[in-house]
Amino acid sequence: MRTGPSRKTPTLGHWLAGLCLFMTAWLHGVAVQAADILLTGAEESPGVQAFVQALSELRPTDNVRFQPLASLPAPGKLPASLRLILLDLPSLDWRLQDSQGPSTLVLRISRLQARQRFADAQPARLSLLWSDPPLSRQLQLIRRILPQARRVGVLFDEHGEFLIDELRAAARPLNLEIVSQRWDNIHDSRPLQAVLKGSDVLLGLDDPDLYNSQTAKNLLLSSYSRQVALIGPNIAFVRAGSLASTYSDQSDWLAILDHLLDQPTSAWPRTLYPARFKVSSNAQVARSLGIEPLNEASVASALAEGERRP
Amino acid sequence: MFSGPPPPRSPLLLALLFSPLVLADDLFVDSQTLPQVLTATRLKQTPAEVPGSMTVLDSELISASGARDISELLRLVPGMMVGSINGNQPAVNYHGTNASEARRMQVLIDGRSVYRAGLATVDWSDIPVAMEDIDRIEVFRGPNTVSYGANALMAVINIITRHPADSHGTRLKITRGQRGINDFYASQGTGWDGGDLRLSLSGQEDDGFDSNRNGADYRDGRRLNRLSLAVSHDLNEGQSLDWQLNAKDGSNQRPYTYRPVFSGITDAGNNSDVVAKDYAGSVRWNLDINPEHSLYVQGSAQHWDRQQVWRACDAEVSFSPELAQLWQLNPNYTERLARNINQFTGPGAAPGTPQEMALANQVLEQWRNGASQTLCGDIDQSARESRYDLELQDTLSLSDSLRLVSGLNYRYDRADSETYFNGTLDDTTWRAFGQLEWRATEHWLLQGGAMFEDTQLIGSSLTPRFAVNYLINPRHGLRAVYSEAIRSPDMFENNVNWSYQVSNLRPSAYGQSSARYFVKTRGPGDLDQEHMRSRELGYNGYFAELGLAVDVKLFYDEITGMISEPLRNNQYIASNANSSRFRGSETQLDWRLSSADRLRLTYAFVDAEASNPLDQQFTSRNSGSAGWLRNWGHGWNSALFYYGDNALNGYRFERVDTRIAKRIAIGKAQLQLAGVLQQRLDHQPNTFVDNNYDERRVMYFSAELEF
């Protein structure tokens, strides 16, 4: 009997409760839809601006912004719901001050740099997105463009040593032999001579201690004079005279980020090599080494196809 | 796999194509700014694109051969005729011509010609470069004056030493063996920010051949020391400076070959050894204006010093002014008189012009009055030659398919010899050259060029060169080449003023302790250049899957206006009257059978025809080499080579060389022990009848420490 009138005439309380429910649901929906994405780095270069702009255009519903590192509080003081994207190593060092803090995507970091910073103990809440091309992909590139090459020379220093075993493991199924040579002093070219002597191709590890503007000339001229092609380590070297390399550019990384940002942070990988990539080659060098001109796009898609169906 | 609109690619692609600077906006691509190192001007042609035939002797081959001399290495080049005048005078010629005067090839060390300025020979044994300092030898088989200047008549041998940046550390090596072999090498290389250097010292000693045609000891050993310094500086991103200093000092034994003209002379000297010193310095400034344009300026100075003073004996009458006067009038008449003087002492002078007979009778009178006595004196056959050379070469990549190489060259040569030139003689040469390389399509490559040369003593000439390469693909090419080349006669051939001023005469001649020998020879002074026309068809291919490189060539070469008279001081009458023709085929095959085995074969068939029979001497109709190099693992390496010439100056040559080497790591250092065994398969002298070894086999061992 008591239920009748209440069913017919909802009270103000009912209205308020309904409103609250609606508001909560709406607010929750907004929280899921519009993430707060903060990018940071030591400075806001034109390249950074262009990237932030492109990311915000790609995710119009999110709040994408850049804030220079200097203006940020300690990472632990940032809201936990924030999605943090680090664009350089100073920002990573800042982020490492605090084990707490928001989930973080670390861009533009290489395997070597990560190793130097935290050895095997990768801190929690950090997803490392590798900037250096994966070794297996570079080996596949060698297989594809220099099918007769068997002995792959690799120079490394103390920082890159940990990659050699991984490289060997990646080379084995491809029937490639890794000829590794330690190079601790770039002013002493004997290790370079030694590795060139025993290799059909030289694979460059993305180690700025070994592959830099100071060593580029000697590396490229010495290998070229022995008709040994250099593969990698990055696109800058391809322009300087390396035969080819795989690489991921801004458009690749935007697509990868877009995918990651669609997912809850709990689903973010600990480390990730970009599945989207391109191939760059130096046509003049290829011609001079007697190699047919590469169709970069088709080599890249063939490599990607191979990665999808190993 | 990813949602979202595809990223706009085309602007990026355009940016990649047209301006790398635009990429500065891509955060992920342009983290490093690097200079373009392998630019269009630095990159070389593939073997299939080369407008001619090329043989490259790489460092692996050089060390595996066990060769102690550059000339021995050239046995690995098809068509190269390698022989010996004696133990310290190798003779090398491509396809042939005269055995004792191999002077139709250009020989360069790091771009500097070592072809002697005055006497137009290459003293292979005196080149101030140690084998251990050589990185590779590129042999252009065919004329190429457009790229290498006059004298690149039959072939060009380009010896490239190891770059200082590639020779860091210490190397010590000694070699000991039979036949008096005793060599050493020591080098130290180091690098610093923006520079590298290598300093090396080396020495070589051996006894040469053992016995002459009579079985007597043959005096042709050698002993030499060398010093070389190579430095390279990077001045800034686009400029570098390379400089070198080289010196060689040594003595080359020569047998006493003087035969007295007059009868009854039994005294003799015992040698005519040469002290040979070579000095060279060069500086090269490289400038990369941009990736499409680079140039270099190279200046070099060289000095060849050959001191050859030896004691000779003949009759006093050799210094008779009347006999010398008679020689000027009629050398044949004079030679007949001198060689048979005892026949004329009774009857008097042979019939001739009244003036000749009067002089001859005066000579006979002197002979009867005691001028038949033996005199011995010092003959100074020394020569000092200098060369200063300045070259500018510009490489311009006009587009992806068009490249222009052009340049200017100035050279000053001076020769100083009392005996050969009665003092000093000099010459200046100007050259301008250009070569255009046009990649008409993916398959057709057209290359053409010309060189203009003007020398003060000889005059000017223009030589063209054209080549068409059809590239089946980048690794396989067919070629057709037409080229013309010239060789300027050297100062000796054209301007020799040859006479001997003999000093320290004992007893004195006509009261003088220094007097002039009666024979005097003058060069014609109006010689023209030799001309070569060469036609070539060839194929070059690399089968990557097999590791097999093949080159085949057919050739037809003609030399006209050829100066083929031998350089002798009695009756040297040089002229451009001769000609020769060479035709045949050459094959070279380099096969890396596996990562451990390398097989190399060369074969040349050369058919020579010459108006002067001397120019046919130095052509072996069939010649070739075969080599097998193997890496056995655990530091063991072996090499086996066969070299054969069916007839070089009439003598067969067949030899098998074996080298076995073991590399041992001692801490951070590497020790390499090697043994070489050379076994002759024939029983013939080597090129000349006096070049004989007692044993057909020789062994030598070396130990090399690297750290």
Interface residues (C-beta under 8 A of the other chain):
Chain A: P46 G47 V48 A50 F51 L58 L87 L107 R108 S131 P147 Q148 R150 R151 H187 D188 S189 R190 Q193 P208 N212 S213 Q214 A216 K217 N218 L220 L221 S222 Y224 S225 N234 I235 A236 F237 R239 A240 G241 Y247 S248 D249 Q250 S251 D252 W253 L254 A255 I256 D258 H259 D262 A275 R276 S280 N282 Q284 V285 R287 S288 L289 G290 I291 E292
Chain B: M1 F2 S3 G4 P7 P8 R9 L12 L16 P20 A24 D25 D26 L27 F28 V29 D30 S31 Q32 T33 L34 P35 Q36 V37 L38 T39 A40 R42 L43 K44 Q45 T46 P47 A48 D135 H163 A165 D166 H168 G169 G191 W192 D193 D196 D234 D400 N473 P474 R475 Y542 A544 E545 G547 S595
